[in-house]
Each structure stands twice: as structure tokens, then as C-alpha cells.
């Protein structure tokens, strides 16, 4: 009997899982279910090139329509999975249909966290969200961005480049302080100030009301902002509702082992929704970045085919803001110092987060082709000389 694999989630992770299954020789039935009506696409351009008007939607599709037909992948667009019956191995859909499965992959992603005053607030997760923002950038003069994380700052850069005045409201003392720490986060605060962004730091939004043709935003310090629109970028929450209702282990995402297998041996998870055990870091980790959605599906596909592999890629992400391009590898948790190599004021440098002189993470800003030696430094686990690490004349390869 032909095996049937079902993938819930028609984003990058879902499409790459189908690709990996075919590449690994699976000739059974593959069905992808997704509630968006677009072909599966990558999300980073939504807050970068696409939002800035420098890319077309087709350019970041994972595959064109012909690929799904050629590979005999049944792509169900605009359809939502509503329940998983683990005993009967059935997935119920909101169009009344149901799908039987031998193996199931959850690639349900994440959804933006919403403000309490949510009516009329913009969020950025889907193509339609980016389209609305692009239209707004052509008509608005003032935008308030709530949240100084990656999405908020990337959208801020796109808005400023479109000539929109932007105020960023961040509850913490610096944008990105959770991701980068107190030593490195000022780089991005300075970058946005240099481009005319009004940063309101250490203050929360108290209330948002309609004010004339736009929005009136009252902050916790008593100040009031008037804007044509508000964009919220206050983080995301994993879409675990299906998994939770099906009785799978859920804790800040769907809990998996290193092979991306959930508490049900026939169900796997990958991408933003997976809280996977990381064998190199020795802990569970859920990472909401493109690299996981790109690379985890191949490991999940192997597990679905009965071939044990483990996912141990270091966390990786990148950003483009104004003239700053950056790549980041590793995790800063537990670091006790930061070492800089290069020109920090000129925004052309590498930052290293260390613990006991061992490199935990590295971030290259406008310095390229260094991710491999940074990765080698992290994976080596060896203590390094901080002075040599800071010296651009010492090749990174010599330190690993």
C-alpha cells in the first residue's frame, strides 16, 4: 500500500519538507495544507526587499506551480487544518475533507502577538500585510512602530527610506537588547537615530485610540503620539493549537527530540513551531528564523522515512537595515564579555560573545565571508585569546 504523508503548513518549512522527501526517494503521496492562497514563500523579504519595493513576490516563492505538479505534491491552498485524530491518523480540514496519514509534519509556524487595542493596528507576517504597509508608505507621513525587535526595525528602515517619519516605542532600555545584549544593541539604536528615527525607550504603550484620520498613542510616561498608522512588532507566538488539542507535548512550541520527532512517533515538527532539542547546545531551542525553516525539514523528512538524523545547525539569522547588512551565528545566553574586531562606529566589524573566553556567538556587520570561521570558533569550544580575537590582522581561521 502506498504511504501517505501530510504536511500542515504551506510556508518555507512545508515546501522544503516536500522537496526533501522527494529528494530522498519517497514516492508515496504528499499533501501540503495551508491557509494562505499563495504558493509557499520565504518570509524574510516581507520586512526587507519586498517591503522596500525592491522585489516581486514571485522572486521569493520556494517553488513555482509547475514544481508541485511535476513532483506530484498535492498543495491544498486556502485550506485550514482544524483537528488531528492521532488514533485514526486523520487530519480534518475546514472544507469538510479529511486526510489520512502515515506520517505527519507540523510546519504551522507562528503568528504575531497582538496589542490589546488591536483594531486597525498593522502586523507583518504575510504578503497581504506587506502590501498594505507598502501602500501606507506611499500615503502616510507619520508611523508609530511598537516594538524594537527585528521585524519592527526592518519595517522602520523601509518606512524611513520611503520618506515616512517613524517613532519606535520599545519597553526595554534598548532595541534588540534581548537578542544582542547591552554591549551590541546600541549599534542598532545609533543606526536608527542616524536615519532620523525617534526612539522612545523604556516606555510602554498604555492606550491607542482613533484620533481624527489616524491614531493617538498614549505612552506610560504620559506623552502622546499622533500618527497616521501603528505597526506592532512585539514578537510572535508558535501556532501550537492543533498540537495541543491532539495531546502532543507543547512547551513554547511543539516539543521534539533532535530528529524533530514529537511525543507521537509518527508526527514531526519543523520551523518556527518546533521547540527542538539541540545536541550541540544541550538544550531545547525554538528559533523563529528563516534558517530553521530552510534546514530543519530535511532532518524531519529523514525521520519520517525511518532514517535517524539530528538537527544541530547553529542558530543563524540576518538583517538588512539601511546600509547595514548583518549575519549572526550562535546564542549569547550566559556570555560574560563581548569582543569587537573592526570599526564599530563605522559599522564594519565583527562582535563575539564569550564565556570563559570561549566563543558562544558571532555577528558580522558589513563584513562578509566569515561565517565559516565564526562557526568553527563556536563549535571548537576552545578558549581564545581575546586580544588576538580583536585583532583584524589575526586570521579567524588561526584561532579556531
C-alpha positions, 0 to 999 in steps of 0.5 A: 500500500502506498504511504501517505504523508501530510504536511500542515503548513504551506510556508518555507518549512512545508515546501522544503519538507516536500522537496526533501522527501522527494529528494530522498526517494519517497514516492508515496503521496504528499499533501501540503495544507495551508491557509494562505492562497499563495504558493509557499514563500520565504518570509524574510523579504516581507520586512526587507526587499519586498517591503522596500519595493525592491522585489516581486513576490514571485522572486521569493516563492520556494517553488513555482506551480509547475514544481508541485505538479511535476513532483506530484505534491498535492498543495491544498491552498486556502485550506485550514487544518482544524483537528488531528485524530492521532488514533485514526491518523486523520487530519480534518480540514475546514472544507469538510475533507479529511486526510489520512496519514502515515506520517505527519509534519507540523510546519504551522509556524507562528503568528504575531502577538497582538496589542490589546487595542488591536483594531486597525493596528498593522502586523507583518507576517504575510504578503497581504500585510506587506502590501498594505504597509507598502501602500501606507508608505506611499500615503502616510507621513507619520508611523508609530512602530511598537516594538524594537525587535527585528521585524519592527526595525526592518519595517522602520528602515523601509518606512524611513527610506520611503520618506515616512517619519517613524517613532519606535516605542520599545519597553526595554532600555534598548532595541534588540537588547534581548537578542544582542545584549547591552554591549551590541544593541546600541549599534542598532539604536545609533543606526536608527537615530542616524536615519532620523528615527525617534526612539522612545525607550523604556516606555510602554504603550498604555492606550491607542485610540482613533484620533481624527484620520489616524491614531493617538498613542498614549505612552506610560510616561504620559506623552502622546503620539499622533500618527497616521498608522501603528505597526506592532512588532512585539514578537510572535507566538508558535501556532501550537493549537492543533498540537495541543488539542491532539495531546502532543507535548507543547512547551513554547512550541511543539516539543521534539527530540533532535530528529524533530520527532514529537511525543507521537512517533509518527508526527514531526515538527519543523520551523518556527513551531518546533521547540527542538532539542539541540545536541550541540547546545544541550538544550531545547531551542525554538528559533523563529528564523528563516534558517530553521525553516530552510534546514530543519525539514530535511532532518524531519523528512529523514525521520519520517522515512525511518532514517535517524538524523539530528538537527544541530545547525547553529542558530543563524539569522540576518538583517538588512537595515539601511546600509547595514547588512548583518549575519549572526551565528550562535546564542549569547545566553550566559556570555560574560564579555563581548569582543569587537574586531573592526570599526564599530562606529563605522559599522564594519566589524565583527562582535563575539560573545564569550564565556570563559573566553570561549566563543558562544556567538558571532555577528558580522556587520558589513563584513562578509565571508566569515561565517565559516570561521565564526562557526568553527570558533563556536563549535571548537569550544576552545578558549581564545585569546581575546586580544588576538580575537580583536585583532583584524590582522589575526586570521579567524581561521588561526584561532579556531 
